[in-house]
Amino acid sequence: LSLLFMSQNKYIKNLDGLQIPIDFTNKDKLKSSCDIPSTVADRPSNSLRAESLWVTMSNGEQIHLKHIFSKKILAKQRKKIGIFMLHGESESGSIFFNNKSNNLASRLASEGYDVFVADLPGRGRSLGSNDGYADSTIHKIVTEGIPKLISRIKDILSTKQLETTSQYKAKMIWIAHGFNSCLLTAAWSRLDEKKKSNVYMVFFSARRKLISKNISSRIIKFIFRQKLTSILLKYHGKFPAKKIRFGSCDENLDWYHVYNNWINSDSWIDAVDLFDYKKSLKINPIPSSLYFSCAVESFFGGIVDTRHFINDQGFHDARIFVLDKKYNCRSMLANNAAIDVIFQKLIFWLKERYAYPDCDFNQDSLVNETSLLDKPGVLIS
């Protein structure tokens, strides 16, 4: 497993997934520890700020939410648009801002978005209840964790919107990476209809069931299915993602059992209350969505897995960009060149949907910018 994951991660710098001790008695220290500088060289006056927020789960675990924004840009805007970013499996939110020279979270904030990056329980700066990793189950994250994060963000956006005395209802863009894309859409499927309005979604290497037929994918699925694997993990007490280089953060045993079930099964059923996510999304599909996928099929994250994920979400407006062959499911968010391409495509797509801050987007500019879609090295499906 370690050899397979090392080959998958050869383009990636070391991502920070370690627990950071937090001194709640020293607010200045807490604030400075998460400050980040602006990464946009041509906008020195729009320096970015960051603040840490925490959302408490019913089991006492606290989910960290990093808020990245430009106070100067936001002060001039009438329309507030929030972006919620959810990392992939065995990772933390730092995957969206770890590359200090060029990262997606900072660049979106520099465009005028209110960016909120989550650390799921037990990773990043979130506080787990059991020796650094969380007891929260996938069911709890889907039914409580993600909805609470969304509600907290909406409360912040609503307060800012009222300050502008505008009747405009704040829009939100939900962004997810890897396997946790299906946690985001699972949470969406359970929301009330009122909470689903004014939302768009963006996915990076989205997947649920592993469809790829290459040898690496088959080995991974075979190992995960073995009873001996389950016994060894139970003895170890957790899924040692860091040790086998699967990711930067370990996962609990509930995650392993749900992950093993969902990547191998056509059905998509909640392990606790047997809620059928696939059936629910067929009736009420997700909103207009943009997908970034890998051209090369590794053991996961290829275009085949992404297409299967799209089919699981019901009939919806879906656009796929397939990145250059040299990028995989994690390096697409760590490589400077990949981020440049992704950012360009993402902003254009958001402008198409009038989901750009104070965007007076005319059709002439839309026609002129369509040439961006034919850039070499990027395939569109």
Order of alpha helices (4+ residues) and beta strands (2+ residues): alpha-alpha-beta-beta-alpha-beta-alpha-beta-alpha-beta-alpha-beta-alpha-alpha-alpha-alpha-beta-alpha-beta-alpha-alpha-beta
